[in-house]
Amino acid sequence: MDPTVLEATKLAVGLAKDLSVQLLTLSSALIGLTVVLIKDVKKSHNGAELILAVLVLFTYIVSIVFGIYAIMKLIGSLAPVSGPVVLGVDAARPAAGWQIIAFVVATGLFSVYGVVALVSFWWKGGLTTPSATAPPPAPPDPPIKTGS
């Protein structure tokens, strides 16, 4: 094998692994953020918002599963149990593609969920200013006069 092609293939495998790991990290972080948002805003959720939030979580989990599978396929192509070692990213390409698609869909759903949750929260009066809802301050007590 030509050394230039070998180096390019090694670089491609490393970049494919890095992309998969970065999407795994982002998916995990966004699952945590979604859970926090669901917990903090759940008092104002209706059924459709809750279903949308569950879809977001499920789609990020699917992205994580495909990412792990893609990394396993890369490792399997580099260290096969039997047969020659085939250095390339073709084995992991379908799984990586599905990971990217699931991540993009989950991020789109997360964006829709965020907008819907904010609009719903605002519609129910959650974003009013404190001065508009607070009672006016009590007048100060008159000064106490002493007998002299």
Protein Blocks (a to p, Z undefined) as FASTA:
>chain_A
ZZklmmmmmmmmmmmmmmmmmmmmmmmmmmmmmmmmmmmmmmmpcfklmmmmmmmmmmmm
mmmmmmmmmmmmmmmmmmcfbdcddddfklmmmmmmmmmmmmmmmmmmmmmmmmmmmmmm
mmnopaccfklmpccddddddddddfZZ
